[in-house]
Amino acid sequence: MREMDKVVPNLGSKGVFVGRCFVSDTQAYKGIYGPHVVLVKNNEVFDLSEYFSSTAQLINTPNVVSKLLKLEHLKSLGKLDDILENSIFSERKSELPYFVAPNDIQAVKACGVTFIESLLERVIEEKAKGDASKASELRTVIIDKIGEDLSTVTPGSKNAMLLKKELQNQGLWSQYLEVGIGKDAEIFTKSQPLSSVGYGAEVGVLEDSNWNNPEPEVVLAVSKEGRIVGAALGNDVNLRDYEGRSALLLGEAKDQNGSCAIGPLIRLFDDSFTLDTIKKETINLKITGVDGFELIASSPMGKISRAPEKLVAQAIGKNHQYPDGLVLFCGTMFAPTKDRDIPGNGFTHKVGDKVEIFSEHLGTLANWVNDCDKIAPWEWGISSFLEFHTKRSLA
């Protein structure tokens, strides 16, 4: 099966996987080209357009898994492995179905500094002011003074506040330590609704960024009531030099064309896949460069400093509502320090890098790196969404 069973575990024979496919007018529901909500099972992709207009609607539907399992005589759009293969940007035939990001009109939010290892790297970025050449020396100094193992510190606890005071007295306090061990998590807007890219697409970095990296993460699918309904994989593409120069550049560092990848599908919670599964999942990363460079790393969710449900509770609740629901990146412990070119400068992307993010229960999200202005522009937004559904309703 061309290893597509690793992209979607067991080709969807176990578990409930949903997503979106762009479908040409010759095969589309009511003959109208656009994104179709789909269900994947047993290496087949089924059209859910008759029942759901968006994955936001699906995620917000009570008891959605039991309802999906009762559906019969769904129209097949094709074999899963064929559609996955057609989703790779360099192989894509637009007249055939291809996957796009499984989220649509939901808010796209992200949490930062939720793992201690990445916390230390954020402090190093800040002190280096975005200059990668200073990172190695600063890393030694900061780890020596702060200590590498802060994993026993519970964010917001009495011990955390005592540590904060001690670090302030040493002149080592940082905005990143504040959100890393303080009571409030860092939660920011990663991307805009409908702007995420999916499996097989190119991801973008700014051409003038000299220090950047992928961030492999679990992405939670959350209903408008704040219920965690499922999860996917995500790449929170990050420009370390931009954010390191100033935290006020976070928007530029995080939200560019193609800087948010989610997929390949959303796996919904059922008896075989629960929040406890997510808490034990290990998120793996492999970067393969056209120059022969290779980097392999992993990020065990068991090392996260804030429980996923607590992150969700800080993102949505009585003080902040998301009527279409949200997808929430949980953060990563991955912060690459392996030198790529210049000793001491660590890792940064190059055009053509293949980025594979994978885990046992969520499959594989594969993307290729290019400059933001060289990849396909974001054109299908809210206006297109409304026009598409207006045409459907009138057909």
Summary of the structure (lengths in Angstrom):
residues: 395
radius of gyration: 20.9
end to end distance: 37.6
largest distance: 68.1
contacts: 1380
relative contact order: 0.18
helix: 30%
strand: 28%
